[in-house]
Amino acid sequence: MAEDLGPSLLEVLAPAGSLDTEIAGVTILAAGDELAIGSGELVLGVGLATETEICEVIARLSVSKAAALMIKVPAEVSEKIRATAQTHGVPVLGLARDASWFHVAVLLHAMLERWLMIDGELHDSNPVGDLFAFANAVSALMDAPVTVEDPASRVLAFSGRQAEADRERIQAVLERRVPPQARQQLEEMGVFRELHRSREPILVPGFDATMVPRVAVAIRAGEEILGSLWVATKEPLSTERLQALADAAELAALHILRQRSAHDLGRRLSAELLRTVLEDGDGASDAAARLGLKPGPLCVLACQPLGTTGATFEADSQRLAISLDLHLTAIHPHSAVAVIGAMVYAVVSISASKTPGHGVSRIQATAADFVARMGERAPTVIGIGGPAPSRQGVGRSRSEAERTVRVLRDVGRAAVANFDDVYLETVLDQLGDLLDDEQDRRSGPVARLHAYDAENGTDLTDSLSIYLDAFGDVAAAAAAMKVHPNTLRYRLKRIQEIGQVNLDDPRSRLAVLVQLTTPRGRAD
C-alpha cells in the first residue's frame, strides 16, 4: 500500500513487525472514540497529534491485532512512540499534511474493493469482469448482440455477434458512438424520454425495414441515469429474458460506478502528485517520476474553459483536462495533466537536446492546435510559462502561466500565449491588483475626474484617456474625439484643475495612464 500511494503521500514513521500484513478493512478513529477495531484493520487516526494520544491508540490496536495506524505528519513522532509501536507490533504510517483524510479513505476503500490478496497474488475482485466481458455475458443470456452506452449514446462496451445486427449498430461500434442521425431520430421518436421514465425494458422499433428492432433498459444509480443497455433482436424477448435484462442493468450500474470511482481516484491521485511537483514539496522527485516526467527542463501550462461558472465550470474543467491529456500525450508523452483548484495544469518535459525556447515554441504550437480543435463548442484559454531549467524552477513557470491566463481571460475569447508574448499586459494586470484596493480607487486624479464626470455628466476621463493614447498629440486626439483642438485644450485645462494633476510632468502622465489602462483602474 505504501508503494502504491508513494512517498509523496505516505511514509513509514515507525516500522514494527512485518509491513506485508494483509489489510482487511479501513476504520477512521478519532481521539477518545470507543469503536471496535477488527483484526487486520488499517486505522486512520484523524486528529491524533500528541504523544499520549498516539501511544494510547497503539496499545489499544495491538489488542485488536490491527494492521497499522496512520497519522498526519508532521505529528509528534518521538522515541516513545517508536518504542511503543515496536513493543506492540503496530506500524505507524505518516500521511502528508496537506492530503485529505476523506480522499485517502475513499482511495483505500476503493483499493480494497477492487483487489483481493489471494495466495500472495492480486486478483480482480469484480465478479463480472470488465464491461466487455459483462456485455458478452448479457449477450449470451439474450441470445443477441448487446451494447452498453452512456447518456450521450457513446458506446462504453459491446458484445460479440454485432454482425447479426444492422448498419447503424456496426457504425456505432466502429465509431464508439451512435451515429448522430440515428440518435436524432431516437430523440424525435421520444425513445430517450420513455427510456429515462421507465424502470422496465422498452421496445424500440426499427426506423426502416433494414434496421433490427432494439430492446433497451436504463442503467440507474438511484435517480441518476448512468447509461443504458441495448439489445438488437429480431425476435421479441420472453418475459424471463426481459426480467434478466432488468437485473443486468442493476449489475451494469455497479460496474459503471466502480469504473467511475477508479477514474475519479486516478484523477485525484494525479492531482496530488502534480500538486507536489508544482509546489516542489517533499517527495517531488518521486511524484515527478510516477507522473512520467523526465529529469531536466520543464514547462508549465495553465488552462481554463471560458463562459461557464459553478458546477458547470468544474465539469468543463474535468473534460478539458481529459481532452488536453489525450492531445498532449500523443505529441509530448512525458507530460502530466490535472485539475487543481480552479485551474487545469499541465507540466511537460522539454527535450534537453534542444534549446528551452525551441521546446516552449513547440509546446505552444501543440496548445494552439488543441484550442483550435476545441473551437467554439468549448472555448479555452491556455497560458504557457517560461521554461524551467529543472524541477526546482517549476514554481516560477507556474506563476507565469497563471498570470498569462488572467490576461487572456480578460480578453474573453479562446487563445494561447506564452508569458513573453503578454509580459507587458501581465505587468498592467498586477498593477491593477495594486489599484484594486477601495481606498486607492477613491484617491488620486482619476478618482477625482470620475467623480466630477458622474456629478456633471461630462466625459473628462475619456478625453484624458484618448489624449494620453495619442501620446499628447492634441490634433490627433481632437480628431479621434471629433472636436476642435481648442475644445480639447480647454478640456485639458479643466482636467488639470479638477484632477489636480500636472500633465507636463512625465511621471504624472505615466501614473495616470497606468490607472486608466488597467481594467480595475477604470470607472465602475
Solvent accessible surface area in square Angstrom, and as a share of the most:
residue,aa,sasa,rsa
1,M,59,0.27
2,A,35,0.27
3,E,159,0.71
4,D,83,0.43
5,L,2,0.01
6,G,0,0.00
7,P,83,0.52
8,S,9,0.06
9,L,11,0.05
10,L,4,0.02
11,E,85,0.38
12,V,55,0.32
13,L,26,0.13
14,A,1,0.01
15,P,78,0.49
16,A,2,0.02
17,G,62,0.60
18,S,74,0.47
19,L,97,0.48
20,D,136,0.71
21,T,68,0.40
22,E,108,0.49
23,I,41,0.21
24,A,76,0.59
25,G,12,0.12
26,V,16,0.09
27,T,26,0.15
28,I,85,0.43
29,L,1,0.00
30,A,38,0.30
31,A,47,0.36
32,G,72,0.69
33,D,48,0.25
34,E,151,0.68
35,L,90,0.45
36,A,103,0.80
37,I,18,0.09
38,G,35,0.34
39,S,77,0.50
40,G,9,0.09
41,E,32,0.14
42,L,1,0.00
43,V,0,0.00
44,L,0,0.00
45,G,1,0.01
46,V,44,0.25
47,G,61,0.59
48,L,6,0.03
49,A,54,0.42
50,T,67,0.39
51,E,45,0.20
52,T,85,0.49
53,E,53,0.24
54,I,0,0.00
55,C,14,0.08
56,E,110,0.49
57,V,13,0.08
58,I,0,0.00
59,A,37,0.29
60,R,74,0.27
61,L,0,0.00
62,S,28,0.18
63,V,126,0.72
64,S,30,0.19
65,K,146,0.62
66,A,9,0.07
67,A,9,0.07
68,A,9,0.07
69,L,0,0.00
70,M,0,0.00
71,I,0,0.00
72,K,34,0.14
73,V,22,0.13
74,P,114,0.71
75,A,20,0.15
76,E,89,0.40
77,V,32,0.18
78,S,28,0.18
79,E,133,0.60
80,K,115,0.49
81,I,0,0.00
82,R,96,0.35
83,A,57,0.44
84,T,22,0.13
85,A,0,0.00
86,Q,114,0.51
87,T,109,0.63
88,H,73,0.32
89,G,40,0.38
90,V,2,0.01
91,P,7,0.04
92,V,0,0.00
93,L,8,0.04
94,G,0,0.00
95,L,0,0.00
96,A,28,0.22
97,R,140,0.51
98,D,121,0.63
99,A,6,0.05
100,S,40,0.25
101,W,38,0.13
102,F,140,0.58
103,H,69,0.31
104,V,7,0.04
105,A,8,0.07
106,V,45,0.26
107,L,22,0.11
108,L,5,0.02
109,H,84,0.38
110,A,20,0.15
111,M,51,0.23
112,L,50,0.25
113,E,107,0.48
114,R,98,0.36
115,W,105,0.37
116,L,93,0.46
117,M,100,0.45
118,I,81,0.41
119,D,142,0.74
120,G,66,0.63
121,E,106,0.47
122,L,112,0.56
123,H,80,0.36
124,D,72,0.37
125,S,30,0.19
126,N,18,0.09
127,P,118,0.74
128,V,40,0.23
129,G,27,0.26
130,D,86,0.44
131,L,5,0.03
132,F,77,0.32
133,A,48,0.37
134,F,6,0.02
135,A,0,0.00
136,N,74,0.38
137,A,55,0.42
138,V,2,0.01
139,S,5,0.03
140,A,78,0.60
141,L,102,0.51
142,M,2,0.01
143,D,78,0.41
144,A,4,0.03
145,P,3,0.02
146,V,0,0.00
147,T,0,0.00
148,V,0,0.00
149,E,8,0.04
150,D,17,0.09
151,P,68,0.43
152,A,35,0.27
153,S,4,0.03
154,R,118,0.43
155,V,5,0.03
156,L,53,0.26
157,A,0,0.00
158,F,56,0.23
159,S,3,0.02
160,G,38,0.36
161,R,102,0.37
162,Q,20,0.09
163,A,92,0.72
164,E,85,0.38
165,A,14,0.11
166,D,12,0.06
167,R,155,0.57
168,E,24,0.11
169,R,6,0.02
170,I,70,0.36
171,Q,57,0.25
172,A,4,0.03
173,V,19,0.11
174,L,139,0.69
175,E,95,0.43
176,R,103,0.38
177,R,102,0.37
178,V,19,0.11
179,P,1,0.01
180,P,95,0.60
181,Q,105,0.47
182,A,6,0.05
183,R,58,0.21
184,Q,103,0.46
185,Q,76,0.34
186,L,10,0.05
187,E,86,0.39
188,E,129,0.58
189,M,88,0.39
190,G,8,0.08
191,V,8,0.05
192,F,25,0.11
193,R,142,0.52
194,E,90,0.40
195,L,2,0.01
196,H,73,0.33
197,R,180,0.66
198,S,28,0.18
199,R,135,0.49
200,E,104,0.46
201,P,23,0.15
202,I,13,0.07
203,L,122,0.61
204,V,1,0.00
205,P,72,0.45
206,G,26,0.25
207,F,48,0.20
208,D,77,0.40
209,A,112,0.87
210,T,89,0.52
211,M,15,0.07
212,V,11,0.06
213,P,46,0.29
214,R,14,0.05
215,V,8,0.04
216,A,0,0.00
217,V,4,0.02
218,A,8,0.06
219,I,0,0.00
220,R,41,0.15
221,A,30,0.23
222,G,57,0.54
223,E,140,0.63
224,E,82,0.37
225,I,36,0.19
226,L,7,0.03
227,G,2,0.02
228,S,6,0.04
229,L,0,0.00
230,W,10,0.03
231,V,0,0.00
232,A,4,0.03
233,T,17,0.10
234,K,146,0.62
235,E,123,0.55
236,P,121,0.76
237,L,21,0.10
238,S,53,0.34
239,T,108,0.63
240,E,129,0.58
241,R,93,0.34
242,L,62,0.31
243,Q,100,0.44
244,A,28,0.22
245,L,0,0.00
246,A,16,0.13
247,D,67,0.35
248,A,6,0.04
249,A,6,0.05
250,E,121,0.54
251,L,85,0.42
252,A,0,0.00
253,A,6,0.05
254,L,105,0.52
255,H,13,0.06
256,I,14,0.07
257,L,65,0.32
258,R,90,0.33
259,Q,64,0.29
260,R,97,0.36
261,S,40,0.26
262,A,36,0.28
263,H,107,0.48
264,D,36,0.19
265,L,13,0.07
266,G,36,0.35
267,R,87,0.32
268,R,69,0.25
269,L,38,0.19
270,S,36,0.23
271,A,15,0.11
272,E,35,0.16
273,L,9,0.04
274,L,1,0.00
275,R,81,0.29
276,T,19,0.11
277,V,0,0.00
278,L,4,0.02
279,E,95,0.43
280,D,63,0.32
281,G,32,0.31
282,D,136,0.70
283,G,29,0.28
284,A,4,0.03
285,S,67,0.43
286,D,44,0.23
287,A,0,0.00
288,A,10,0.08
289,A,70,0.54
290,R,88,0.32
291,L,30,0.15
292,G,34,0.33
293,L,10,0.05
294,K,86,0.37
295,P,136,0.86
296,G,26,0.25
297,P,23,0.15
298,L,4,0.02
299,C,0,0.00
300,V,0,0.00
301,L,0,0.00
302,A,0,0.00
303,C,0,0.00
304,Q,13,0.06
305,P,16,0.10
306,L,23,0.12
307,G,84,0.81
308,T,37,0.21
309,T,112,0.65
310,G,53,0.51
311,A,86,0.67
312,T,75,0.43
313,F,36,0.15
314,E,122,0.55
315,A,41,0.32
316,D,28,0.14
317,S,2,0.02
318,Q,65,0.29
319,R,140,0.51
320,L,4,0.02
321,A,8,0.06
322,I,82,0.42
323,S,38,0.25
324,L,0,0.00
325,D,54,0.28
326,L,129,0.64
327,H,30,0.13
328,L,1,0.00
329,T,65,0.38
330,A,89,0.69
331,I,66,0.34
332,H,13,0.06
333,P,90,0.57
334,H,75,0.33
335,S,11,0.07
336,A,8,0.06
337,V,19,0.11
338,A,7,0.05
339,V,32,0.19
340,I,9,0.05
341,G,70,0.67
342,A,61,0.47
343,M,21,0.09
344,V,0,0.00
345,Y,7,0.03
346,A,0,0.00
347,V,0,0.00
348,V,0,0.00
349,S,13,0.08
350,I,8,0.04
351,S,48,0.31
352,A,85,0.66
353,S,101,0.65
354,K,100,0.42
355,T,92,0.53
356,P,60,0.38
357,G,44,0.42
358,H,91,0.41
359,G,9,0.08
360,V,10,0.06
361,S,67,0.43
362,R,110,0.40
363,I,3,0.01
364,Q,41,0.18
365,A,64,0.50
366,T,8,0.05
367,A,0,0.00
368,A,47,0.37
369,D,58,0.30
370,F,5,0.02
371,V,14,0.08
372,A,77,0.60
373,R,162,0.59
374,M,16,0.07
375,G,29,0.28
376,E,162,0.73
377,R,187,0.68
378,A,32,0.25
379,P,35,0.22
380,T,1,0.01
381,V,0,0.00
382,I,0,0.00
383,G,0,0.00
384,I,0,0.00
385,G,0,0.00
386,G,20,0.19
387,P,56,0.35
388,A,2,0.02
389,P,108,0.68
390,S,42,0.27
391,R,47,0.17
392,Q,115,0.51
393,G,24,0.23
394,V,1,0.00
395,G,37,0.36
396,R,182,0.67
397,S,2,0.02
398,R,49,0.18
399,S,49,0.32
400,E,17,0.07
401,A,0,0.00
402,E,48,0.21
403,R,54,0.20
404,T,0,0.00
405,V,0,0.00
406,R,75,0.27
407,V,15,0.09
408,L,13,0.07
409,R,94,0.34
410,D,85,0.44
411,V,78,0.45
412,G,52,0.50
413,R,163,0.60
414,A,35,0.27
415,A,26,0.20
416,V,29,0.17
417,A,7,0.05
418,N,25,0.13
419,F,21,0.09
420,D,121,0.63
421,D,84,0.43
422,V,16,0.09
423,Y,106,0.40
424,L,131,0.65
425,E,81,0.36
426,T,1,0.01
427,V,48,0.28
428,L,51,0.25
429,D,10,0.05
430,Q,83,0.37
431,L,56,0.28
432,G,0,0.00
433,D,62,0.32
434,L,124,0.62
435,L,39,0.19
436,D,61,0.32
437,D,77,0.40
438,E,105,0.47
439,Q,106,0.47
440,D,63,0.32
441,R,56,0.21
442,R,160,0.58
443,S,52,0.34
444,G,22,0.21
445,P,31,0.20
446,V,1,0.00
447,A,13,0.10
448,R,84,0.31
449,L,0,0.00
450,H,44,0.20
451,A,63,0.48
452,Y,60,0.23
453,D,20,0.10
454,A,90,0.70
455,E,146,0.66
456,N,75,0.39
457,G,73,0.70
458,T,56,0.32
459,D,68,0.35
460,L,13,0.07
461,T,12,0.07
462,D,89,0.46
463,S,1,0.01
464,L,0,0.00
465,S,23,0.15
466,I,58,0.29
467,Y,26,0.10
468,L,14,0.07
469,D,92,0.48
470,A,23,0.18
471,F,193,0.80
472,G,30,0.29
473,D,70,0.36
474,V,31,0.18
475,A,66,0.51
476,A,50,0.39
477,A,1,0.00
478,A,1,0.01
479,A,74,0.57
480,A,71,0.55
481,M,31,0.14
482,K,184,0.78
483,V,40,0.23
484,H,113,0.50
485,P,41,0.26
486,N,93,0.48
487,T,55,0.32
488,L,0,0.00
489,R,129,0.47
490,Y,136,0.52
491,R,53,0.19
492,L,16,0.08
493,K,122,0.52
494,R,71,0.26
495,I,0,0.00
496,Q,60,0.27
497,E,89,0.40
498,I,30,0.15
499,G,0,0.00
500,Q,128,0.57
501,V,15,0.09
502,N,81,0.42
503,L,8,0.04
504,D,120,0.62
505,D,38,0.20
506,P,86,0.54
507,R,193,0.71
508,S,29,0.18
509,R,80,0.29
510,L,109,0.54
511,A,65,0.50
512,V,5,0.03
513,L,59,0.29
514,V,28,0.16
515,Q,21,0.09
516,L,7,0.04
517,T,51,0.30
518,T,0,0.00
519,P,76,0.48
520,R,56,0.20
521,G,4,0.04
522,R,122,0.44
523,A,66,0.51
524,D,162,0.84
